[in-house]
């Protein structure tokens, strides 16, 4: 499996429900050699989740594809194309390790804001 933080890996979002791996490979293949196309699908229905990941062999090709294709129309839908980033489940969600978010104060039992 290819890691999400590879420089040649792109996220493609906003896809039409009928867009498939082959059409993605045709459209993006003009930018360079593609190593992998993954169209994300629902586990139960097997329908497209309307986003995909494409990994180019060369990171410069991926950069060119992202620059040229971001905001362009594919199968009648404007798509978002950007470098794929490794998901960060712990950063930016406002939670501490103890599972409490916000300022860490506990309520006073009166239904108020804990002051």
N, C-alpha and C positions, 0 to 999 in steps of 0.2 A: 504494500500500500504506500502511496506517495504521501509525504507529510504536507500539511497545509501551509507550512512556513517556507516552502521552496520558492525561490524567486521566480520560477517559470510557471507558477500555478495561478490561475485566474478564477475569480468568482464571477458568474454571469447570472444576474437576477432580472426579474420582471419578464420571464419568458412566457410565450403563448402556451396554452395547455397542449397544443398539438406539436410543438417543437420537439424534435427527437435528437438522439445522439448523432445520427448521420447528417442531419441538416446543420448541426453545430460544427461538425468536423469539416463539412464543405465550406461553410462561411469563414471559419477561423483558420482553416488549413492554408489559406492563401498567405498567411503571415509567417508560416514556418512549419517545421515538423512537429506534429502533435503526438505526445506519448500516451495521453489518456484523456478520455472524455467521460465524465460521470454526471448523468442526469439524475437528480434526486427524485425518488418516487415514494409515495405513501406505501407503507408496509401492507396495509390491509387491502386497499383498492388498486394498488399498482399504478395509480394515476400520477402524473407529473406534479411535483411540488413547486414547479415553475422557477427552479434555479438549478444551476449546474456548476461544475468545476472542470476546467480544461487545463491540462499541464503541457506546456511546450518544452521541448528539449533545450531550447536556448532562451534564457531570460530576456534577452534583447527583443526577441520575436514576441514574447508575451507583453512586453512593455509597449511595443508598436501596436499590437492588437488592442490592448486596453485603451490606448490613446485614440485610435481610429474608430473603434466600435462603441465606446461608451456614449450612450444617448441615441444611438442609431436604431432604426427600426428593423426588427427581425420577425418575420411572420406577422406583421401588422402591429407589433408591440414595441415600444421604446424599451431598450434593455440597459441595464447598468452593468458595466464591466470594470472590475478593479482587481488589484493584486489580492489574492486570498491570504488571509491572516489566520494564524492558529487561534482557535477560540479561547477566550480567557474567562473562565467561569467564576473566578474569584475577584477579579479587578473591576472596579467601577459599579458594583451593584449596591454599595452602601451598607453592606452587612459586615459584621465582625465575625470572628471565629466562633463566638458563642451563639451565633444565629440571630442576634438582635440587631436591628438596623437603627438608624437615627442617631440620637445622642447617647444611647446606652442607659438612659434613666428608666426606672420602673415606675409604673403607675402607683398611685396612693390608695387604690381601691375605691375611689369615689367617682370613677368614670371621667375624671378630668385629665389634665395634661401632665399630672405627676408632680406638680409644684406645691 
